[in-house]
Amino acid sequence: LEFNGEPDHVHLLIEHSPATSVSQLAAQVKGVTSRVLRKEFGLQGMHLWNPSYFAVSAGGASIETLREYIKSQDTPD
């Protein structure tokens, strides 16, 4: 797992079971992170995620290349 976030989107590198669809995975990530953030920061009643998502398959690229790409993304000042 690799993660980098910005105010309006996140980059995630996740290896998951082929039995789990990408839409199921996105829903699980959004659900878990919403619960954690609401509990941690008291963000009751706020929508934390847009209902849509964008997913890309990274076949052919090495895991290390993908990790470096995510780490190299600009972070907010």
C-alpha positions as CSV (number, residue, x, y, z in Angstrom):
1,L,0.0,0.0,0.0
2,E,1.3,3.4,-0.9
3,F,-0.7,6.7,-0.2
4,N,-0.3,10.4,-1.0
5,G,-3.1,12.9,-0.6
6,E,-4.1,16.3,-1.6
7,P,-7.2,18.4,-0.7
8,D,-9.2,17.2,-3.6
9,H,-7.9,13.7,-4.3
10,V,-5.7,10.8,-3.1
11,H,-3.3,8.5,-4.9
12,L,-3.4,4.9,-3.6
13,L,-1.5,1.9,-4.7
14,I,-3.4,-1.2,-3.5
15,E,-3.0,-4.9,-4.2
16,H,-6.3,-6.6,-3.8
17,S,-7.9,-9.9,-4.4
18,P,-9.4,-10.4,-7.9
19,A,-12.6,-11.6,-6.1
20,T,-13.1,-8.0,-4.9
21,S,-14.3,-5.6,-7.6
22,V,-12.8,-2.1,-7.9
23,S,-16.1,-0.6,-7.0
24,Q,-16.4,-2.7,-3.9
25,L,-12.8,-1.8,-2.9
26,A,-13.5,2.0,-3.5
27,A,-16.6,1.7,-1.3
28,Q,-14.7,0.0,1.4
29,V,-11.8,2.5,1.4
30,K,-14.3,5.4,1.5
31,G,-16.4,3.9,4.2
32,V,-13.5,3.0,6.6
33,T,-11.7,6.3,6.1
34,S,-14.9,8.3,6.6
35,R,-15.6,6.5,9.9
36,V,-12.0,7.0,11.1
37,L,-11.9,10.7,10.1
38,R,-15.3,11.4,11.7
39,K,-14.3,9.8,14.9
40,E,-10.8,11.4,15.0
41,F,-11.8,14.9,14.0
42,G,-15.5,15.1,14.9
43,L,-16.6,15.7,11.3
44,Q,-20.2,14.7,11.8
45,G,-22.6,15.4,9.0
46,M,-20.0,16.2,6.4
47,H,-19.6,14.5,3.1
48,L,-16.0,13.4,3.0
49,W,-15.9,11.7,-0.4
50,N,-17.4,12.3,-3.8
51,P,-19.5,9.4,-4.9
52,S,-17.3,8.8,-8.0
53,Y,-13.8,7.4,-8.2
54,F,-11.0,6.9,-10.8
55,A,-9.1,3.7,-11.0
56,V,-6.2,2.6,-13.2
57,S,-4.6,-0.7,-13.7
58,A,-0.8,-0.6,-13.6
59,G,0.2,-3.7,-15.4
60,G,3.8,-3.7,-16.6
61,A,5.2,-1.1,-14.2
62,S,7.2,-2.3,-11.2
63,I,5.8,-1.8,-7.7
64,E,8.8,0.3,-6.9
65,T,8.2,2.6,-9.9
66,L,4.6,3.1,-8.9
67,R,5.6,3.8,-5.2
68,E,8.1,6.4,-6.4
69,Y,5.5,8.0,-8.6
70,I,3.0,8.4,-5.8
71,K,5.7,9.6,-3.4
72,S,6.8,12.2,-5.9
73,Q,3.4,13.9,-6.3
74,D,3.3,17.4,-5.0
75,T,2.0,17.9,-1.5
76,P,0.0,20.9,-0.5
77,D,2.0,23.8,1.1
